[in-house]
Amino acid sequence: MQVSRTFPRILAAVFIGWVITALPVAAQEHQHDHAHHGEQNAAAKKPVRRPRVFLDKSPRIVWYQLNRLDNERLLLVERETSDPKYAPVYTAILTRGGMSPQYREEALAGLVTLNKSDAATELLAALETVDAESRQQRRTARQLAHMLLHQPEAVLRGHAKLLLKATDSENTFLRSLGYAGLIVARQPDVAWAKAQKDQTSTLAWLAAAALAPRREMLVSLRDAMVGLIRQNDSVEVRRAAITAIAFTPNQRGNTFKLIAPLFSEAKLREAAVKTLLTIPAKQRAVSVSQTLLDAIMQHAESTPAANRTTDAFLDAVQLAEQLLVRMPTAASRSYRERLREVAVRVVRIHTVDEEMRYDTAYFAVEAGRPVQVVLINQDLMSHNLVITAPGALQEVAQLGLQAGPTNGLDGKQFVPKSDKVLHATHLVAPEKQERLTFNAPTEPGEYPYVCTFPRHWMRMYGVMVVVPDLDAWLKNPTAPKDPVGNNRAFVQAWKVEDLANELDTGFRGRSPEIGARLFKDATCSQCHKMRGQGGAVGPELTEVFKRWKGDRLAVLREVLLPSHRIDPKYAVHLVVTDDGRTISGIVTAEDKKTISILANPEAKEPMVIRRDTIDEIVKTSVSMMPKALLDRFTKDEIFEILAFLETVGVEAGGVKAGGANTQSPLGQ
């Protein structure tokens, strides 16, 4: 990964021998105390030696030195905010792919101090050097954009000129980010005036809708989007406007009425369907739905059979199935019979990035009828989907662990050879998908589906409900029982700031017994030991407060945002081989010829991959511990768990309860 695209790759190799030397330093001297999953394997690596980088050389040589370092060694480079010569080190950390947010925040603060500037200025400057066209840098660009757009509104408003300048950048992503910044700064009129300059500007303005951190910021933009959809002569602009209006939260019913007729325009159809799919069923007018359904049926029936497996066609079929719910039962059955003549029932299930779960908790199919389930992996880890017999989820998951990566059903990793496995995908790599086409069971019931990759089954599961009459069920759907007995409903997508200001009062009067029970209910004990009892995938948590010197805010952040502060050697890597395989896991060792990666936390040995078979290695900033683990717990319950961790630490001889830095620094 290049820190600066201006630095040529052809610098003479003569610099290699004398530009960088290394001093022996135990890796932990520059590491935080939080270890992540896979620690027992990563710890076996040899101590990392601190590199000595000559920062008094020319900028080109400095960049050359920094570019040669992997993330772990880059973070060991000496840096401080007392001398401008350290600015390149901070810039490298800020813009390097695979860095966790904690290190980016530290680097940003360092640049602000050294350059006597501010966060918005430094982030815009950094984004100029990031090439969002590559997969590795695309994620980095999104992370930097997130940091920029979450600056206080007043700060962004004070940088309106810089944001406006960004809209003229040659960097496509930065152009749209400039418009997004103006929108967040409550300068929508300024953004719209500039957007009308030419088509390139209009397209960048429309793309900014997807970047807005809060949808309500887009309310005032809707009228302009409607105008572009109705009146613009450019098909490209109309398509982009149709896509952008999906992000606006207001007048969703009117959006449905506006976009539905555009299904009949072939050049706009794909974008129209994607936007129509985002509109809640209750906001789809019945009369408009009827007309749209007729148009979809006509299109489906006239589509050649060879073209009925494309994503665009399946999107249209999925929309048609959703529209059937708004139809009278008799009409719904009639349409469904016609639909069955041209397509099977398609159910798309996405994985949720960093949360180790499917986005679909359950779906229904009609007994004995054909169905196609599409698993779309949007996470950075590989996942599968295995449909089991009723009541067999945990048994199949445990058998899958025994099957391992080599002895699975039909060569499928972690899929057991069991009559309780009805259908299963292979492990699906990040950004890939796989389809399962089969006839639903003839016996109605609740059939679980689960990811059998080790340890994933505890959170990653759902239910296929087989019913005798699908149309009747869809009119009055009933949620199935949770197949692992979890009866907790979603409470809130907790953020650190939701609890940070109550850390002093929230810990008072808590019960260790209640905290211990909730600790188990939250599945913490399945991966972490407490007082020597529990799982061994993650680090022991008995003295977690001691490791963080009693800092309640730091521990809270670790629980809610496990990827915020992660040592590079514990982050997930993606290895793409030249034969198209993608392996994700923790790198435990590497040399000039091979790289060893722990793809399975239960594996006894890592997988060794020859470098000459690797097409790409993507360093991520993601922990193996999923986020959103406590979204089904109340605020009081979260404080009970945190207080339990602190109490156990005190009993074990850790730091005093309520130790250092319990006040929230948020907003300072």
C-alpha positions in Angstrom: 0.0 0.0 0.0 1.5 3.3 -1.0 1.5 6.2 1.5 2.0 8.8 -1.2 1.1 8.2 -4.8 3.6 10.9 -5.8 6.6 8.8 -4.7 8.0 6.8 -7.6 8.5 3.1 -7.3 11.9 3.2 -9.1 14.1 4.6 -6.3 17.4 2.9 -6.3 17.7 -0.2 -4.1 21.0 1.2 -2.8 18.9 3.1 -0.2 17.6 -0.1 1.3 20.8 -1.0 3.1 21.4 2.2 5.0 18.1 4.1 5.1 16.4 1.8 7.5 18.1 0.0 10.4 16.3 -1.8 13.3 16.7 -1.6 17.0 15.6 -4.7 19.1 12.4 -3.7 20.9 9.8 -6.0 22.4 6.6 -5.5 20.4 4.6 -4.8 23.5 6.6 -1.6 24.3 4.5 0.2 21.7 1.3 -1.8 22.0 -1.9 -1.3 24.0 -2.8 -4.1 26.4 -5.9 -5.2 24.6 -5.4 -8.6 22.8 -7.8 -10.0 20.3 -9.0 -13.3 19.1 -6.1 -15.4 17.9 -3.8 -14.1 20.6 -2.4 -17.4 21.5 -1.1 -17.9 17.9 0.0 -14.4 17.2 2.0 -14.3 20.4 4.2 -17.0 19.1 5.6 -14.7 16.5 9.1 -13.3 17.0 9.3 -9.9 18.7 9.0 -7.0 16.2 12.1 -4.9 16.0 11.6 -1.1 16.1 12.6 0.4 12.8 14.8 3.5 12.8 13.6 5.8 10.1 15.8 8.8 9.0 13.3 11.7 8.9 15.9 14.3 8.2 16.3 13.1 4.6 14.5 14.4 1.5 10.7 13.9 1.5 11.0 11.2 -1.3 13.4 9.2 0.8 11.3 9.6 3.9 8.3 8.3 2.1 10.3 5.4 0.6 11.3 4.3 4.1 7.8 4.5 5.5 6.3 2.7 2.5 8.5 -0.3 3.1 7.1 -0.8 6.5 4.1 -3.0 7.2 1.5 -1.6 9.6 2.9 -3.2 12.7 6.4 -1.8 12.1 5.0 1.6 11.0 3.3 1.9 14.4 6.7 1.3 16.1 8.3 4.3 14.4 9.2 7.0 16.8 6.9 10.0 16.6 6.0 13.0 18.7 4.4 16.4 18.2 7.4 18.6 19.0 9.1 18.5 15.6 7.6 18.9 12.1 9.8 16.1 10.8 7.4 13.6 12.4 4.5 14.8 10.2 5.1 12.2 7.4 4.9 9.4 10.1 1.5 10.7 11.2 0.4 11.1 7.6 1.4 7.5 6.8 -0.6 6.2 9.7 -3.6 8.3 8.9 -3.8 7.2 5.3 -2.5 3.6 5.5 -5.0 0.9 4.8 -5.8 -1.5 7.6 -5.3 0.9 10.5 -7.8 0.8 13.3 -9.7 4.0 14.2 -7.7 4.6 17.3 -4.4 5.0 15.4 -6.0 7.2 12.8 -7.4 9.4 15.5 -4.0 9.6 17.2 -2.3 10.5 13.8 -4.9 13.1 13.0 -4.4 14.8 16.4 -0.6 14.7 15.8 -1.0 16.5 12.4 -3.3 19.1 13.9 -0.8 19.9 16.6 2.3 19.9 14.3 0.6 21.9 11.5 -1.3 24.2 13.9 -4.4 23.4 11.9 -7.6 21.5 12.5 -9.1 18.1 11.9 -11.2 19.1 8.8 -8.2 20.6 7.0 -6.0 17.6 7.7 -8.6 15.1 6.6 -9.3 16.8 3.3 -5.6 17.0 2.6 -5.2 13.3 3.4 -8.1 12.3 1.2 -6.4 14.0 -1.7 -3.7 11.2 -1.6 -6.1 8.3 -1.2 -7.0 6.4 -4.4 -10.6 5.2 -3.7 -10.5 3.2 -6.9 -8.6 0.3 -5.2 -10.4 -2.0 -2.8 -7.9 -1.5 0.0 -7.9 2.3 -0.3 -11.7 2.5 -0.8 -12.2 1.3 2.8 -9.6 3.8 4.0 -11.3 6.6 2.1 -14.7 5.7 3.7 -13.1 5.7 7.2 -11.5 9.1 6.7 -14.8 10.4 5.2 -16.6 9.1 8.3 -14.1 11.1 10.5 -14.7 14.2 8.5 -18.5 14.1 8.3 -18.7 13.5 12.0 -16.9 16.7 12.8 -19.2 19.2 14.6 -21.6 21.0 12.2 -20.1 24.4 13.2 -16.6 23.2 12.3 -17.6 22.1 8.9 -19.5 25.3 8.3 -16.3 27.2 9.1 -14.6 25.2 6.3 -17.2 25.8 3.7 -14.7 27.2 1.3 -12.4 24.2 1.6 -15.4 21.9 1.1 -16.4 23.8 -1.9 -12.9 23.6 -3.3 -13.0 19.8 -2.8 -16.0 19.6 -5.2 -13.6 20.5 -8.0 -11.1 17.8 -7.1 -9.9 15.4 -9.7 -10.5 12.7 -7.1 -14.0 11.4 -7.8 -14.7 10.4 -4.2 -13.4 13.7 -2.8 -15.7 15.6 -5.1 -18.7 13.9 -3.7 -17.4 14.2 -0.1 -17.1 17.9 -0.6 -20.8 18.1 -1.4 -21.6 15.8 1.5 -19.6 18.1 3.8 -21.5 21.1 2.7 -24.8 19.3 3.3 -23.7 18.3 6.8 -22.7 21.9 7.4 -26.2 23.0 6.6 -25.1 24.6 3.4 -27.4 22.7 0.9 -28.1 25.8 -1.2 -24.4 26.4 -1.7 -24.0 22.7 -2.7 -26.9 22.7 -5.1 -25.8 26.0 -6.8 -22.4 24.4 -7.5 -23.9 21.1 -8.5 -25.7 22.8 -11.4 -22.5 23.9 -13.0 -22.2 20.8 -15.3 -23.1 17.1 -15.4 -20.0 16.0 -13.6 -20.8 18.3 -10.7 -24.5 17.1 -10.7 -23.4 13.4 -10.5 -21.0 14.1 -7.7 -23.7 16.0 -5.8 -26.1 13.0 -6.2 -23.4 10.5 -5.1 -23.1 12.6 -1.9 -26.4 11.3 -0.7 -24.9 7.9 0.1 -22.3 9.6 2.3 -24.6 11.6 4.6 -24.2 10.3 8.2 -27.9 11.0 8.9 -30.7 10.7 6.5 -32.7 13.6 7.8 -29.9 15.9 6.4 -31.2 15.1 2.9 -34.8 16.2 3.4 -34.3 19.5 1.7 -32.6 17.9 -1.2 -35.5 15.8 -2.3 -37.2 18.5 -4.5 -34.1 19.0 -6.5 -33.7 15.2 -7.0 -37.3 15.0 -8.2 -36.7 17.7 -10.7 -33.7 15.9 -12.1 -35.7 12.7 -12.4 -38.5 14.4 -14.3 -36.8 16.9 -16.4 -33.1 16.1 -17.0 -32.2 15.1 -20.5 -29.3 12.8 -19.4 -30.1 9.2 -18.7 -27.0 9.0 -16.5 -28.2 11.9 -14.3 -31.7 10.5 -14.1 -30.3 7.1 -13.0 -28.1 8.7 -10.4 -31.0 10.8 -9.1 -33.3 7.7 -8.8 -30.5 6.0 -6.8 -30.0 9.1 -4.6 -33.6 9.7 -3.7 -33.7 6.3 -2.0 -31.6 7.8 0.8 -34.1 10.6 1.5 -36.4 9.8 4.5 -39.3 12.0 3.6 -42.3 11.5 1.4 -41.6 7.8 0.8 -45.1 7.2 -0.5 -44.7 9.9 -3.1 -41.3 8.5 -4.0 -43.0 5.2 -4.8 -45.6 6.9 -7.0 -42.8 8.8 -8.8 -40.4 5.9 -9.4 -42.9 3.1 -10.1 -43.8 4.2 -13.7 -40.1 4.4 -14.6 -39.9 0.6 -14.5 -41.2 0.7 -18.0 -38.2 2.7 -19.2 -35.5 0.1 -20.0 -32.6 2.4 -19.3 -33.9 3.4 -15.9 -35.4 0.0 -14.9 -32.5 -1.4 -12.8 -32.1 1.8 -10.8 -35.8 2.2 -10.3 -36.2 -1.4 -9.0 -33.4 -0.9 -6.5 -35.0 2.3 -5.1 -38.5 0.8 -5.0 -37.2 -2.1 -3.0 -36.1 0.3 -0.2 -39.6 1.7 0.2 -41.6 0.1 3.1 -44.6 -2.0 2.0 -47.1 0.2 3.9 -46.0 3.2 1.9 -46.7 1.6 -1.5 -50.1 2.7 -2.8 -52.2 -0.4 -3.7 -53.4 1.1 -7.1 -49.8 2.0 -8.1 -48.6 -1.5 -6.9 -51.2 -3.2 -9.1 -50.0 -1.3 -12.2 -46.4 -1.9 -11.3 -47.0 -5.6 -10.7 -48.6 -5.9 -14.1 -45.5 -4.2 -15.7 -43.1 -6.5 -13.9 -45.1 -9.6 -14.9 -45.1 -8.5 -18.6 -41.4 -7.9 -18.4 -40.7 -11.2 -16.7 -42.7 -13.2 -19.1 -41.1 -11.6 -22.1 -37.5 -12.1 -20.8 -35.7 -15.0 -22.5 -35.0 -17.9 -20.2 -31.3 -17.4 -20.5 -31.6 -13.9 -19.0 -33.7 -14.9 -16.0 -30.7 -15.5 -13.6 -29.2 -12.0 -13.7 -29.2 -9.9 -10.6 -31.4 -7.3 -12.3 -34.0 -9.9 -13.2 -34.0 -11.3 -9.7 -34.3 -7.8 -8.2 -37.5 -7.3 -10.3 -38.8 -10.7 -9.2 -38.1 -9.9 -5.5 -40.0 -6.6 -5.9 -43.0 -8.5 -7.5 -43.1 -10.9 -4.6 -43.2 -8.0 -2.1 -46.0 -6.3 -4.1 -48.1 -9.4 -3.9 -48.6 -8.8 -0.2 -50.6 -5.6 -1.1 -52.9 -7.6 -3.4 -56.1 -9.4 -2.3 -55.5 -13.0 -1.6 -57.2 -14.4 -4.7 -55.3 -12.0 -7.0 -52.0 -12.7 -5.1 -52.4 -16.4 -5.8 -53.1 -15.8 -9.5 -50.0 -13.6 -9.9 -47.9 -16.1 -8.0 -48.8 -18.9 -10.3 -47.8 -16.8 -13.3 -44.5 -15.8 -11.5 -43.7 -19.5 -10.8 -43.8 -20.1 -14.6 -40.8 -17.8 -15.1 -38.9 -17.8 -11.9 -38.5 -19.6 -8.6 -39.0 -17.8 -5.3 -35.8 -15.9 -4.6 -34.7 -15.1 -1.0 -31.6 -12.9 -0.7 -29.7 -13.0 2.6 -26.8 -10.6 3.3 -24.2 -10.8 5.9 -23.8 -7.7 8.1 -20.3 -6.2 8.1 -18.4 -6.7 11.4 -21.5 -8.0 13.2 -21.3 -11.8 12.5 -25.0 -12.1 11.6 -27.4 -12.4 8.7 -29.6 -9.5 7.8 -32.6 -11.8 7.6 -33.9 -13.4 10.8 -36.5 -15.5 9.0 -38.3 -16.0 5.7 -41.2 -18.2 4.4 -41.5 -20.7 1.6 -44.3 -22.8 0.4 -44.0 -26.6 1.1 -42.7 -28.6 -1.8 -42.2 -25.5 -4.0 -38.9 -24.5 -5.7 -36.9 -21.8 -3.9 -33.5 -20.1 -4.4 -31.6 -18.7 -1.5 -28.8 -16.3 -2.3 -26.1 -15.7 0.3 -24.4 -12.4 -0.3 -21.3 -11.9 1.8 -20.7 -8.2 2.6 -18.5 -9.0 5.7 -14.7 -9.2 5.7 -14.8 -12.8 6.9 -15.9 -15.9 5.0 -19.3 -17.3 5.9 -21.6 -20.1 4.8 -25.3 -20.9 5.1 -26.5 -24.4 6.1 -30.2 -25.3 6.3 -30.8 -27.9 8.9 -33.7 -30.2 10.1 -35.9 -28.6 12.7 -34.2 -28.4 16.1 -30.8 -29.5 14.7 -29.0 -26.1 14.6 -26.5 -26.6 17.4 -25.9 -30.2 16.6 -25.1 -29.4 13.0 -22.8 -26.5 14.1 -20.9 -28.8 16.5 -20.6 -31.5 13.8 -19.3 -28.9 11.4 -16.5 -28.0 13.8 -15.5 -31.7 13.8 -15.7 -31.9 10.0 -13.2 -29.0 9.8 -11.9 -27.4 6.6 -11.1 -30.7 4.8 -13.7 -33.4 5.7 -16.9 -31.6 4.9 -19.9 -32.7 2.9 -19.1 -32.6 -0.9 -15.9 -30.8 0.0 -17.6 -27.9 1.7 -15.6 -26.6 4.6 -17.2 -27.1 8.1 -20.3 -28.7 6.7 -20.9 -32.1 8.3 -21.9 -35.3 6.5 -25.2 -35.6 8.3 -28.8 -36.3 7.3 -29.8 -33.3 9.4 -28.1 -31.0 6.8 -30.6 -30.3 4.1 -28.8 -27.8 2.0 -25.5 -25.9 2.3 -23.3 -23.4 0.5 -19.5 -23.5 0.4 -17.7 -20.9 2.5 -18.5 -17.7 0.6 -15.6 -15.3 0.4 -15.9 -11.5 1.1 -17.7 -9.6 -1.6 -18.9 -12.9 -3.2 -22.2 -14.7 -3.3 -23.5 -18.2 -3.8 -27.0 -19.5 -4.7 -28.8 -22.6 -3.4 -31.7 -23.8 -5.5 -33.9 -26.6 -4.1 -37.4 -27.7 -3.4 -38.7 -26.7 0.0 -39.5 -29.6 2.4 -42.9 -31.0 2.0 -43.5 -31.0 5.8 -44.4 -27.5 7.2 -42.3 -26.4 10.1 -39.4 -24.2 11.2 -36.1 -25.1 9.6 -33.0 -23.2 11.0 -30.2 -21.9 8.8 -26.8 -21.2 10.3 -23.2 -20.4 9.6 -21.2 -23.4 10.6 -17.8 -21.7 10.6 -16.4 -22.3 14.1 -18.0 -20.1 16.8 -20.3 -18.3 14.3 -23.4 -20.3 15.1 -23.9 -18.5 18.4 -25.0 -15.3 16.6 -25.3 -16.2 12.9 -28.5 -18.0 12.3 -32.1 -17.7 11.2 -35.2 -19.7 10.3 -36.8 -20.9 7.0 -40.5 -21.2 7.8 -42.1 -23.8 5.5 -45.9 -23.1 5.2 -48.7 -24.9 3.3 -50.0 -21.6 1.8 -47.4 -18.9 1.3 -49.9 -16.1 0.3 -52.0 -16.7 3.3 -49.0 -16.6 5.6 -47.7 -13.4 4.1 -51.0 -11.7 4.8 -50.5 -12.5 8.5 -46.8 -13.5 9.1 -45.9 -15.0 12.4 -42.3 -14.8 13.7 -40.8 -18.3 14.4 -39.2 -19.3 17.7 -35.5 -18.4 18.1 -33.7 -21.6 17.3 -31.1 -21.1 20.1 -33.6 -19.9 22.7 -32.6 -16.3 22.6 -35.8 -14.4 23.4 -34.2 -11.0 23.6 -35.6 -8.3 21.2 -33.4 -5.5 19.7 -33.1 -2.6 22.1 -30.8 -0.1 20.5 -27.6 0.2 18.4 -25.6 1.4 21.3 -22.9 4.1 20.8 -20.2 5.0 23.3 -21.7 8.5 23.7 -25.0 6.9 24.8 -23.4 5.7 28.0 -20.1 7.6 28.4 -21.6 10.5 30.5 -23.1 8.1 33.0 -20.1 6.0 33.8 -19.8 7.3 37.4 -23.5 6.9 38.3 -24.1 3.8 36.1 -21.8 1.6 38.1 -23.4 2.3 41.5 -25.5 -0.3 43.2 -24.9 -3.1 40.8 -25.1 -6.8 41.6 -22.2 -9.1 40.8 -24.6 -12.0 40.6 -26.8 -10.2 38.0 -23.7 -9.1 36.1 -22.3 -12.6 36.0 -25.6 -13.9 34.6 -25.8 -11.2 31.9 -22.1 -11.8 31.1 -23.1 -15.4 30.2 -26.3 -14.3 28.4 -24.3 -12.0 26.2 -22.3 -15.1 25.1 -19.1 -13.4 26.4 -18.1 -16.5 28.3 -18.2 -18.6 25.1 -15.1 -16.8 23.9 -13.5 -15.3 27.0 -12.4 -16.8 30.3 -13.4 -15.2 33.6 -11.6 -16.5 36.7 -10.2 -19.2 34.6 -13.6 -20.4 33.4 -15.0 -19.9 29.8 -13.8 -20.0 26.2 -10.3 -19.7 25.0 -10.8 -17.9 21.7 -10.4 -14.4 23.2 -8.2 -13.1 26.0 -8.9 -13.6 29.7 -11.1 -10.8 31.0 -10.5 -11.2 34.8 -8.1 -8.3 34.9 -9.4 -6.3 31.9 -9.8 -3.2 34.1 -6.3 -3.7 35.4 -5.0 -3.7 31.8 -6.8 -0.5 31.2 -5.7 1.1 34.5 -9.3 1.4 35.7 -10.4 3.4 32.7 -14.1 2.7 32.4 -14.5 4.7 29.2 -11.7 2.6 27.5 -13.3 -0.7 28.6 -16.8 0.5 27.4 -15.3 1.5 24.0 -13.6 -2.0 23.7 -17.0 -3.7 24.4 -19.0 -1.6 22.0 -16.4 -1.0 19.3 -14.0 -4.0 19.3 -12.3 -2.8 16.1 -11.6 0.8 17.5 -8.3 -0.2 19.0 -6.7 -3.3 17.6 -3.1 -4.2 17.2 -2.3 -4.8 13.5 -1.1 -8.3 14.2 -4.5 -9.2 15.5 -6.5 -7.7 12.7 -8.2 -9.7 10.0 -6.3 -10.0 6.7 -7.8 -11.0 3.4 -5.6 -13.1 1.1 -6.8 -13.4 -2.5 -5.1 -16.3 -4.4 -4.5 -16.3 -8.1 -7.1 -19.1 -8.5 -9.8 -16.8 -7.1 -10.0 -18.1 -3.5 -10.3 -15.7 -0.6 -8.9 -16.6 2.8 -9.6 -14.4 5.8 -8.0 -14.6 9.2 -5.1 -13.5 11.4 -1.5 -13.6 10.0 0.7 -15.5 12.4 3.9 -15.6 10.5 5.3 -14.5 7.1 8.6 -14.6 5.2 9.7 -13.9 1.6 8.1 -17.2 0.3 5.1 -17.9 2.5 2.4 -16.3 4.7 0.7 -18.2 7.5 -2.9 -17.3 8.3 -5.2 -18.5 11.1 -8.5 -18.7 9.2 -10.2 -20.7 12.0 -9.9 -19.8 15.7 -10.3 -23.5 16.6 -7.5 -24.6 14.2 -4.4 -26.2 15.8 -2.2 -24.9 13.0 -2.4 -21.9 10.6 -2.8 -22.3 6.9 0.5 -21.8 5.0 0.1 -20.0 1.6 2.9 -19.6 -0.9 3.4 -16.0 -1.9 3.8 -16.9 -5.6 0.1 -18.0 -5.5 -1.2 -14.8 -3.9 -2.9 -12.2 -6.1 -3.6 -9.6 -3.3 -3.3 -9.2 0.4 -5.7 -6.7 2.0 -5.0 -5.5 5.5 -8.2 -4.7 7.4 -8.8 -2.8 10.6 -11.4 -5.3 11.8 -11.3 -7.4 14.9 -12.5 -11.0 14.9 -14.8 -10.0 17.8 -18.1 -8.8 16.3 -19.7 -5.4 17.2 -23.3 -5.0 18.2 -23.1 -7.8 20.8 -25.0 -5.8 23.3 -27.7 -4.3 21.1 -30.3 -6.6 22.7 -29.4 -5.4 26.2 -30.7 -2.4 28.1 -28.5 0.4 29.4 -28.9 -0.9 33.0 -27.9 -4.4 31.8 -24.7 -3.1 30.1 -23.7 -1.3 33.3 -24.3 -4.5 35.2 -21.9 -6.4 32.9 -19.2 -3.6 33.1 -19.6 -3.4 36.9 -19.2 -7.1 37.1 -15.9 -7.0 35.1 -14.6 -4.2 37.4 -15.6 -6.0 40.6 -13.9 -9.2 39.5 -10.8 -7.2 38.7 -10.7 -5.7 42.1 -11.2 -9.1 43.8 -8.3 -10.4 41.7 -6.0 -7.6 42.9 -6.5 -5.2 40.1 -6.8 -1.4 40.2 -9.2 0.5 42.4 -12.8 0.6 41.0 -13.6 3.7 39.2 -10.0 4.4 38.4 -8.4 6.7 35.9 -10.1 8.8 33.3 -13.7 7.9 34.0 -14.9 11.2 32.7 -15.9 11.2 29.1 -13.7 13.2 26.7 -16.3 13.2 24.0 -16.9 16.6 22.5 -13.7 18.0 23.9 
